[in-house]
């Protein structure tokens, strides 16, 4: 039977899944950062906290922050596109980078910081690839200013698990396809690759999808996101209506003043001409 799944695209499920299964988190991070598993000496989730099971995620950061060897990493999952999304990610990176340095410590102690964003919308329409890396480059050259800043984006809409031709050796692609999985049939297609980590991840996601508490957490998160979107839409509409009304009133007033002034000037000119002519 083909059943619907909980989705890793929801930050609450994303964090719940990887905090519970940190061996799979290691595999995921290894794949998306192109780091061989054997090179990962240390992997620590520094914010493993989840919201209480009977509450929504409101006020709780549902990203995953990591210490990885000599780097700090922030992994975000985002399903809604906001106009300031790129600025938000830049801010998250800056906060990640600056908060690691304690008062009085030397700047040389700053570690490389990587902000990873997995997004379910088109972010870089000019790029056909599903992965985009951003690093600071000195203008006019190919020289990287610093290796301590990196933003890495993955656009889920640029890949698919529907064609049945999944690359069994491309673990990065397979992991990201798992985010797009909607049903147990999708999991079966991923299992066909026979990659041990992906097969285990499919089993764990299917098991999590049968967890009533996890289902309630996703439903609560969905409701919260819909409520937030509605508030934003209402605020935008109210602002638009108010701006239109104020603009109309101001335009009417300016038009009236201008008309009065032009009428007065024209009347004065005509009166002066007529008086001069008659005189």
C-alpha positions in Angstrom: 0.0 0.0 0.0 1.3 3.4 -1.0 1.1 5.6 2.1 2.0 9.3 2.6 5.0 10.2 4.6 6.1 12.9 7.0 8.3 15.3 5.1 11.9 16.2 5.9 11.0 19.6 4.3 9.3 20.6 7.5 12.0 21.9 9.9 10.4 20.1 12.9 10.6 16.7 11.2 14.1 17.5 9.7 15.5 18.2 13.1 13.7 15.4 14.9 14.9 12.9 12.3 18.6 13.9 12.4 18.8 14.5 16.1 17.4 11.0 16.7 19.7 9.4 14.1 23.1 11.1 14.3 24.8 8.3 12.4 22.6 9.3 9.4 23.4 12.9 10.1 27.0 12.2 9.7 26.3 10.5 6.4 24.2 13.4 5.2 26.8 16.1 6.2 29.6 14.0 4.6 27.6 13.9 1.4 26.5 17.6 1.1 29.9 18.9 2.1 31.9 16.5 0.0 33.9 15.3 2.9 34.9 11.6 3.1 33.3 9.9 6.1 36.8 8.8 7.4 37.8 12.5 7.5 35.1 13.4 10.0 36.9 13.2 13.3 34.3 15.1 15.3 30.6 15.8 14.7 28.6 17.3 17.5 25.1 18.8 17.4 25.3 21.9 19.6 21.6 22.7 19.6 19.8 19.3 19.9 16.8 20.7 21.7 13.3 20.1 20.3 10.1 21.9 21.3 7.8 20.0 23.8 5.8 17.4 22.0 2.5 19.1 22.9 3.5 22.5 21.5 4.4 24.0 18.2 7.9 25.1 17.3 7.1 28.7 17.8 10.1 30.5 19.2 12.4 27.5 18.8 15.2 27.5 16.3 14.8 24.4 14.2 18.0 24.5 12.3 20.8 22.2 13.2 24.1 23.7 14.4 27.2 21.5 14.3 30.8 21.4 15.3 32.6 19.5 12.5 36.3 19.0 13.0 37.6 22.6 12.8 34.4 24.1 11.4 31.1 25.3 12.6 28.0 24.6 10.5 24.4 25.8 10.4 21.9 23.7 8.4 18.5 25.3 7.6 15.5 23.8 5.8 13.2 26.4 4.2 9.9 25.7 2.3 8.6 29.3 2.0 10.4 31.9 0.0 10.7 35.3 1.6 11.9 38.4 -0.2 14.7 38.9 2.3 15.8 35.2 2.4 19.3 35.8 1.1 19.9 38.5 3.7 18.5 36.3 6.4 21.0 33.6 5.5 23.8 36.1 5.5 22.7 37.3 8.9 22.6 33.7 10.2 26.1 33.1 8.9 27.4 36.3 10.5 25.9 35.3 13.8 27.4 31.8 13.6 30.8 33.3 12.8 30.9 36.0 15.4 29.4 34.2 18.4 32.2 31.6 18.4 34.7 34.2 19.6 34.7 34.9 23.3 35.6 38.3 24.7 39.4 38.9 24.7 40.2 36.1 22.2 42.3 36.6 19.2 40.6 36.9 15.8 42.9 34.2 14.5 40.9 31.8 16.6 37.9 32.2 14.4 36.9 28.9 12.7 35.5 28.4 9.2 31.7 28.8 9.3 29.4 27.3 6.7 25.7 28.1 6.3 23.8 25.4 4.5 20.3 26.0 3.2 18.1 23.3 1.7 15.2 25.2 0.0 12.0 24.1 -1.7 11.8 27.0 -4.1 13.7 28.5 -6.9 16.4 30.7 -5.5 19.0 31.0 -8.3 17.0 31.0 -11.6 20.1 31.8 -13.5 21.7 28.4 -12.5 20.4 25.0 -13.7 22.4 23.1 -11.1 20.7 22.1 -7.8 23.7 23.2 -5.8 25.1 26.7 -5.5 28.2 27.7 -3.5 28.8 31.3 -2.4 32.3 32.4 -1.3 33.9 35.9 -1.0 36.0 36.5 -4.1 38.3 39.5 -4.7 36.6 41.5 -7.5 38.3 41.1 -10.9 40.1 37.9 -9.8 39.4 34.3 -8.9 41.2 34.8 -5.5 39.1 33.8 -2.5 39.3 36.5 0.2 38.8 34.1 3.0 38.2 30.4 3.4 36.3 31.0 6.6 33.1 32.0 4.8 30.9 29.7 2.7 27.2 29.7 1.9 25.9 26.5 0.3 22.4 26.2 -1.2 20.5 23.2 -2.4 17.3 23.7 -4.4 15.1 20.7 -4.1 12.9 21.7 -7.1 15.8 21.1 -9.4 16.0 17.3 -8.8 13.5 14.5 -9.0 13.0 10.9 -7.9 10.2 10.2 -10.4 12.3 9.1 -13.3 13.4 5.9 -11.6 17.0 6.4 -12.8 18.6 7.5 -9.5 22.4 7.5 -9.5 23.3 4.8 -6.8 26.8 6.3 -6.3 25.8 9.9 -5.9 25.0 10.0 -2.2 24.4 13.8 -2.1 21.7 13.5 -4.8 20.1 10.6 -3.0 20.0 12.3 0.3 18.3 15.4 -1.2 15.9 13.2 -3.1 14.8 11.8 0.3 13.6 15.3 1.2 11.4 15.2 -1.9 9.9 11.8 -0.9 6.1 12.0 -0.4 5.0 8.4 -0.3 6.3 4.9 0.6 6.5 4.3 -3.2 9.1 7.1 -3.4 11.0 5.3 -0.6 10.9 2.0 -2.5 12.6 3.7 -5.5 15.3 5.1 -3.3 15.8 1.7 -1.7 16.4 0.2 -5.1 19.8 2.1 -5.2 20.8 -0.3 -2.4 23.0 2.3 -0.8 23.2 1.2 2.9 22.8 4.7 4.4 19.8 5.6 2.1 18.1 2.3 2.8 18.5 2.8 6.5 17.2 6.5 6.2 14.2 5.3 4.2 13.4 2.8 6.9 13.8 5.4 9.7 11.6 8.0 7.8 8.9 5.4 7.2 9.0 4.4 10.9 8.9 8.1 12.0 5.9 8.6 9.7 4.0 6.1 11.8 4.7 8.0 15.0 1.6 9.8 16.1 3.5 12.4 18.1 5.7 13.2 15.1 2.6 13.5 12.9 1.0 15.9 15.4 4.2 17.9 15.5 4.1 18.3 11.7 0.4 19.2 11.7 1.0 21.8 14.4 4.0 23.2 12.5 2.0 23.3 9.2 -0.8 25.3 11.0 1.8 27.7 12.5 3.4 28.3 9.0 0.0 28.9 7.4 -1.0 31.3 10.2 2.2 33.2 9.7 1.7 33.4 6.0 -1.9 34.6 6.5 -0.7 37.3 8.9 2.0 38.5 6.4 -0.6 38.5 3.6 -3.1 40.4 5.7 -0.5 42.9 6.7 0.6 43.4 3.1 -3.0 43.9 1.9 -3.7 46.3 4.7 -0.6 48.3 4.0 -1.4 48.3 0.2 -4.9 49.6 0.9 -3.7 52.2 3.3 -1.0 53.3 1.0 -3.5 53.5 -1.9 -5.9 55.5 0.2 -3.2 57.9 1.4 -1.8 58.2 -2.1 -5.3 59.0 -3.5 -6.0 61.6 -0.8 -2.6 63.2 -1.3 -3.0 63.2 -5.0 -6.4 64.7 -4.8 -5.2 67.4 -2.5 -2.2 68.2 -4.6 -4.3 68.2 -7.7 -6.8 70.6 -6.1 -4.1 72.9 -4.9 -2.4 72.8 -8.3 -5.7 73.4 -10.1 -6.5 76.3 -7.8 -3.1 77.9 -8.3 -3.3 77.4 -12.1 -6.8 78.7 -12.2 -5.8 81.7 -10.1 -2.8 82.5 -12.3 -4.8 82.0 -15.5 -7.6 84.2 -14.2 -5.2 86.9 -13.1 -3.4 86.8 -16.5 -6.7 87.0 -18.4 -8.0 89.8 -16.3 -4.8 91.8 -16.7 -4.8 91.3 -20.5 -8.5 92.2 -20.7 -8.1 95.2 -18.5 -5.1 96.4 -20.5 -6.9 95.9 -23.8 -10.1 97.7 -22.6 -8.0 100.5 -21.1 
